[in-house]
Amino acid sequence: MTRYSGCALAALFLLTPAVALTADPPPERMRDLVRMVRQDCGSCHGLTLKGGLGPPLLPETLLEKPAESLRYTVLLGRPGTPMPPWNAFMTEAEADWIVRQLIQGFPEETR
């Protein structure tokens, strides 16, 4: 068994992306979040997320963007732009889940 000092564990924790540390929401909430992204976010980013008033939210367009930055954009919006904050409608963990899904290719809406 490998032993780590407290500093090594803290450094390991700080270097691990926050997005990877959160659990998936329950299936019913996942459906709600997919619907929210497809409908509400899709009203600006396009229903297929290929762009519109807002930029595309496709894996290839998000490739170089840090996941943490994307999470804060979802939660806090972008001042001076039409991008509103969504933190009143979701938790940080749910925003992390959305970002992970966007990076992987966002799922289709299910009923």
C-alpha positions, 0 to 999 in steps of 0.5 A: 500500500502506498502512503501519502503525506497530507500535503501529497494528498492535498496536492492530488486533490487539487490537481484532480478536475472538480468535474470528475469528482461528482456523481451522476444525478438520479435518472429522473433529474438527468432527464430534466437536465437533458430537457433543460439543455435541449430546450432552454439552452437550445433556444440560444445555442440551437436545438442541436447545440450547433450554435445560434445566438450562442456558440456551439456546444459540441465536443469539438468546440469545447475541446480546449475549454477547461471544464471548470470554466464551463461549469462557472459559465453555466452557473454564473452566466457571462456578464455583458452577454445574453448568457444568463446564470443557471445556478437558481435551477441546478446545483454545482454537481448538476452543472458538472454533469451537464459539462461532462455530457457536453464534452462527451456529446450531449444525449438526446432528450428522452421522455 
